[in-house]
């Protein structure tokens, strides 16, 4: 971990040179327009994928979400599956998280084993079957810069 302080603005940034963070992700196929990828980060131990889900009018005020325990990720072009280790803020099926109204936002995180550092694209698979599953194909990992975290301009 490296710390950098901008002397003019007093902005503090932490640079973790061993963690790769990808934002503004592009996917060839996304399951629904109301679910998206916020970020993907990975280091030598874990791959973390942060999602955002927005409840829509399509399902009314009784919409719900869940995640399959057998979800996995895989580098595009590989048969190697990295199986879900842990889901945060979303229940495993058959349990459900109910959303109260259209427009409600749910953020959740899925943790998987570490990907190879040279991975350029991945598939995120909840379940390969007909239905509403959170499957993303050919997600491009194209930002190889470390995460910069700002703690604000006032250090007093």
VOBA-921721 format. One record per residue (C-alpha): residue in one letter; x, y, z; chain. Coordinates in steps of 0.25 Angstrom, whole numbers, plus 5000, padded with zeros to 4 digits. Layout:
N
a | X | Y | Z | A
...
This chain:
156
x | 5000 | 5000 | 5000 | A
x | 5005 | 5014 | 4996 | A
x | 5000 | 5027 | 5001 | A
x | 5001 | 5040 | 4993 | A
x | 4997 | 5054 | 4998 | A
x | 4995 | 5065 | 4988 | A
x | 5002 | 5077 | 4995 | A
x | 4993 | 5087 | 4988 | A
x | 4979 | 5081 | 4991 | A
x | 4983 | 5072 | 5003 | A
x | 4976 | 5061 | 4996 | A
x | 4980 | 5047 | 5001 | A
x | 4980 | 5035 | 4992 | A
x | 4983 | 5021 | 4995 | A
x | 4989 | 5012 | 4984 | A
x | 4988 | 4997 | 4986 | A
x | 4997 | 4992 | 4975 | A
x | 4993 | 4978 | 4977 | A
x | 4978 | 4980 | 4975 | A
x | 4972 | 4982 | 4961 | A
x | 4959 | 4990 | 4961 | A
x | 4950 | 4991 | 4948 | A
x | 4939 | 5001 | 4947 | A
x | 4930 | 5006 | 4935 | A
x | 4929 | 4991 | 4931 | A
x | 4924 | 4987 | 4917 | A
x | 4917 | 4974 | 4915 | A
x | 4913 | 4968 | 4902 | A
x | 4900 | 4963 | 4909 | A
x | 4893 | 4968 | 4922 | A
x | 4881 | 4961 | 4927 | A
x | 4872 | 4973 | 4930 | A
x | 4874 | 4988 | 4929 | A
x | 4870 | 4989 | 4943 | A
x | 4882 | 4981 | 4948 | A
x | 4897 | 4986 | 4946 | A
x | 4911 | 4984 | 4950 | A
x | 4917 | 4995 | 4959 | A
x | 4931 | 4989 | 4960 | A
x | 4940 | 4977 | 4959 | A
x | 4952 | 4976 | 4968 | A
x | 4962 | 4965 | 4970 | A
x | 4975 | 4962 | 4977 | A
x | 4983 | 4949 | 4980 | A
x | 4972 | 4943 | 4988 | A
x | 4958 | 4948 | 4984 | A
x | 4950 | 4954 | 4973 | A
x | 4939 | 4963 | 4977 | A
x | 4928 | 4967 | 4968 | A
x | 4918 | 4979 | 4973 | A
x | 4905 | 4980 | 4966 | A
x | 4893 | 4989 | 4967 | A
x | 4879 | 4985 | 4965 | A
x | 4867 | 4995 | 4963 | A
x | 4853 | 4990 | 4965 | A
x | 4844 | 4993 | 4953 | A
x | 4829 | 4995 | 4950 | A
x | 4830 | 4982 | 4942 | A
x | 4829 | 4974 | 4955 | A
x | 4821 | 4984 | 4963 | A
x | 4823 | 4986 | 4978 | A
x | 4825 | 4971 | 4980 | A
x | 4838 | 4969 | 4973 | A
x | 4849 | 4961 | 4979 | A
x | 4863 | 4956 | 4977 | A
x | 4872 | 4944 | 4981 | A
x | 4885 | 4938 | 4976 | A
x | 4888 | 4923 | 4973 | A
x | 4898 | 4916 | 4982 | A
x | 4904 | 4910 | 4969 | A
x | 4907 | 4923 | 4963 | A
x | 4921 | 4924 | 4956 | A
x | 4930 | 4933 | 4948 | A
x | 4940 | 4928 | 4937 | A
x | 4950 | 4935 | 4928 | A
x | 4944 | 4936 | 4914 | A
x | 4949 | 4924 | 4906 | A
x | 4952 | 4916 | 4918 | A
x | 4945 | 4904 | 4924 | A
x | 4950 | 4907 | 4938 | A
x | 4939 | 4911 | 4947 | A
x | 4942 | 4920 | 4960 | A
x | 4930 | 4916 | 4969 | A
x | 4923 | 4926 | 4978 | A
x | 4929 | 4927 | 4992 | A
x | 4920 | 4937 | 4998 | A
x | 4908 | 4946 | 4995 | A
x | 4907 | 4959 | 5003 | A
x | 4893 | 4967 | 5004 | A
x | 4886 | 4957 | 4995 | A
x | 4880 | 4944 | 5000 | A
x | 4883 | 4930 | 4994 | A
x | 4871 | 4923 | 4987 | A
x | 4861 | 4919 | 4991 | A
x | 4861 | 4931 | 5001 | A
x | 4857 | 4944 | 4995 | A
x | 4859 | 4959 | 4997 | A
x | 4846 | 4967 | 4995 | A
x | 4847 | 4981 | 4989 | A
x | 4836 | 4990 | 4994 | A
x | 4834 | 4999 | 4982 | A
x | 4838 | 5002 | 4968 | A
x | 4851 | 5010 | 4968 | A
x | 4857 | 5004 | 4981 | A
x | 4871 | 5001 | 4980 | A
x | 4879 | 4989 | 4985 | A
x | 4894 | 4988 | 4985 | A
x | 4900 | 4974 | 4987 | A
x | 4913 | 4967 | 4986 | A
x | 4918 | 4954 | 4981 | A
x | 4931 | 4948 | 4985 | A
x | 4939 | 4937 | 4977 | A
x | 4953 | 4932 | 4977 | A
x | 4964 | 4940 | 4970 | A
x | 4964 | 4941 | 4955 | A
x | 4977 | 4940 | 4948 | A
x | 4984 | 4954 | 4946 | A
x | 4984 | 4953 | 4931 | A
x | 4969 | 4951 | 4930 | A
x | 4963 | 4961 | 4920 | A
x | 4948 | 4957 | 4920 | A
x | 4939 | 4948 | 4929 | A
x | 4925 | 4942 | 4929 | A
x | 4917 | 4944 | 4941 | A
x | 4907 | 4932 | 4942 | A
x | 4896 | 4931 | 4952 | A
x | 4890 | 4919 | 4945 | A
x | 4890 | 4915 | 4930 | A
x | 4875 | 4913 | 4929 | A
x | 4862 | 4920 | 4924 | A
x | 4857 | 4930 | 4934 | A
x | 4862 | 4943 | 4941 | A
x | 4876 | 4940 | 4945 | A
x | 4887 | 4950 | 4947 | A
x | 4896 | 4945 | 4935 | A
x | 4906 | 4955 | 4929 | A
x | 4914 | 4950 | 4917 | A
x | 4928 | 4955 | 4912 | A
x | 4930 | 4966 | 4923 | A
x | 4942 | 4974 | 4918 | A
x | 4953 | 4976 | 4929 | A
x | 4960 | 4987 | 4922 | A
x | 4965 | 4997 | 4933 | A
x | 4978 | 4991 | 4939 | A
x | 4980 | 5003 | 4948 | A
x | 4980 | 5002 | 4963 | A
x | 4969 | 5008 | 4971 | A
x | 4970 | 5022 | 4976 | A
x | 4962 | 5026 | 4988 | A
x | 4960 | 5040 | 4992 | A
x | 4958 | 5043 | 5007 | A
x | 4954 | 5058 | 5005 | A
x | 4962 | 5071 | 5004 | A
x | 4962 | 5075 | 5019 | A
x | 4972 | 5067 | 5027 | A
x | 4969 | 5076 | 5040 | A
